[in-house]
Amino acid sequence: MTSDIQGTPRLRSSLFPNVPPYHVFLPPWKFYNSTISPALREEEWQFPAQIMPVVRDVVEHAGFKIAKVRRGILRCDDEKDVILAGFIWDNLPLVEKSIDAIDFTRLKHGVKINKFPGFFDLNRKDLLWKNFYTMQLKFGAKAFGFHPDTFRLPAERKELCDRMKQEKYSKVYIVKLPNNYCGIGACMIDHPKKIPKKEKVHTENNKKVTKEDPIIVQSYISNPYLINGYKFDFRIYVLVTSIDPLRIYLYKNGLVRFATEKFSLDSASLSNMFIHLTNFTFNKTGDTVHDFPEGCQVNKWSVYELWDYLRDHDGIDPTPFWEGVKDVVIKTLLCGHENIDRMVKASVGSFYNNYNLLGLDIFIDTDLKPYLLEVNTIPSLFINQISKEIDLRLKAPLIAETLNICGHHISTGVGARHKADIVKNDLPGYTGKTVGYDHRMYCKGRSEAEEVKQRKYCKNVKDVNGENGVDEVVEDINVKNNVDQVVKDVNGVNGVDEVVEDVNGESGVDEGVEEEDEIDSEYESDYEWTDGSETTDEKSIEDPSPAHTQPQPDILKDLTPCDVRVLIASEEELTQTETFERIFPRPDTSHYLQYMSSTNYYDLLLSAWESRYAECREEGRQRLRELTEQRIHLQVPEAEKKIKIPRRSPKLFKKNNFNIPHIFKK
């Protein structure tokens, strides 16, 4: 996205015909080229929990009304609401307790939210290790060796004690709480006698049961890369825009966070966590440091400033390290992909609904090797007053670009009511049929012919991998005939655009509480461990094998409507990247598909597309333009042509026990 001294338009047209326009988001200090029109003023952004001020500022700058709504509107046990449309930024954690989890089936096609289901598999430190260890057993420590060895207590207390005894108590470990943040509960140990133990009384089946609270104990990385004697780590930002197909972006800037006392592993210093923790919330309470590198605020620095320091001061090219970080990010997402993918398929009805901005903590050792420390599904976006300059410089552009990449359409109701005004004020020359969200653009429903094609190509991969497929063998000629039948008679299958009325709701603003570190969870967990090794065969695949994942060029020969929809979204996202870089899929990442537990057709499709068109992207986009000109992408199964919702306000359905969603209240 580009702008000039005249400012940036508030809406941007799609690359492709018959695709509605998108909202444009800017950091608050950048200018739009016009004042917000009354029509777009009807757009609303909902915050069901604590408001992140920087997110609020960016969406308010774009003209959205801010609505602070009740938490229960998204949670499973509290409400029966059906949310038909709107934009949501949720700041509560995804955990395994049903009372805290979002009921994604309640979010209909027009809703856009910054969450995917299932990400607690990566967010919790104990679950992250379980999934990582499963991948390590399956694919080998060479491919999955970027996370410190971890013991889950109390279940693995004996194994930890045996390890420490075998090491003659010469190594150091760090204790963490599985689902906490800001370094709360962290401590260093070098002997089993120092392992903390806390018990609580729980009620089970109307009986009082005493249980030991879970903790994790990790091998401590004892050779950190130091600057002026201080240990540091990275907070990097990762955007996941889709799970099926998987699309991952990495922000090229980020935070560097220092410990505030010089590094030491002397026994006497193990209890001094200002040496070992880098969390801002913890370190801002320590002594002021006067020999941090120039540009640091409190204990924060930027990744860009670190790169300059490494080149100029230490003579180190950071490129190989950053390439290693990309590998860590992709494999980390793949550690939780199986369950996340399953939950997305079960509970998410549209390609449009979800995205997730993650914060990954990465460590660097003296060999310039990256290690994953933890994953935060709700990275802190607060602007702290004592580090305001670096926070604002990093986080406001981060949020604006995130929202631009994810593609937020004008709400269907707003677009239907005010098309003429919107075109006049913000889209001069626009000739599209609709300016609002069109559910067909993101329809997951497939025709029978599309099912046949998808089964064929997934089965091809299973056959290459030596798996016993159960799908029916389909001849190429039959697939081609079926696909041709789907796309040949465009004019005869285009349905009439459906307009869904949208009534605006209440708005309100709530100031967020300043806090730098992530809010992983504020709830205790009832999760109990099972040993992942019991169900995982131990084998080693040391190096990627192209035979597993070679792109299939012929998958692009006859693109179906669903194919076109997926490819449109992928190409639109790429046009909005500035500081974000797509790291998956790319032409050189097809070998990562071997780490997926199942073969997803759309991952194969994007892999082939990137292999074919990455170096001649305009050629691929022109191909999509020709198809969208014919409205191929709007062909959906008959049952998906209309969204079945009440035509009148749900207030009329109170007697039928229909709870009124926020967006319908006045």
Secondary structure, 3 states (H helix, E strand, C coil): CCCECCEECCEECCCCCCCCCEECCCCCCCCECCCCCCCHHHCEEEECCCCCHHHHHHHHHCCCEEEECCHHHCECCCCCCCEEEEEECCCCCCCCCCCCCECHHHEEEEEEECCCCCCHHHHCHHHHHHHHHHHHHHHCCCCCCCCCCEEEECCCHHHHHHHHHHCCCCCCEEEECCCCCCCCCCEEECCHHHCCCCEEEEEECCEEEEEECCEEEEECCCCECEECCEEEEEEEEEEEEEECCEEEEEECCCEEEECCCCCCCCHHHCCCHHHHCCCHHHHCCCCCCCCCCCCCECCEEEHHHHHHHHHHCCCCCCHHHHHHHHHHHHHHHHHCHHHHHHHHHHHCCECCCECEEEEEEEEEECCCCEEEEEEECCCCCCCCHHHHHHHHHHHHHHHHHHHHHHCCEECHHHHHHCHHHHHHHHCCCCCCCCCECCHHHHECCCCHHHHHHHHHHHHHHHHHCCCCCCCCCCCHHHHHHHHHHHHCCCCCCCCCCCCCCCCCCCCCCCCCCCCCCCCCCCCCCCCCCCCHHHHCCCCCCCCCCHHHHCCCHHHHCCCCHHHHHHHHHHHHHHHCCCCEEEEECCCCCHHHHHHCCCCCHHHHHHHHHHHHHCCCHHHHHHHHHHHHHCCHHHCCCHHHCCCCCCCCCHHHHHHHCCCCCHHHCC
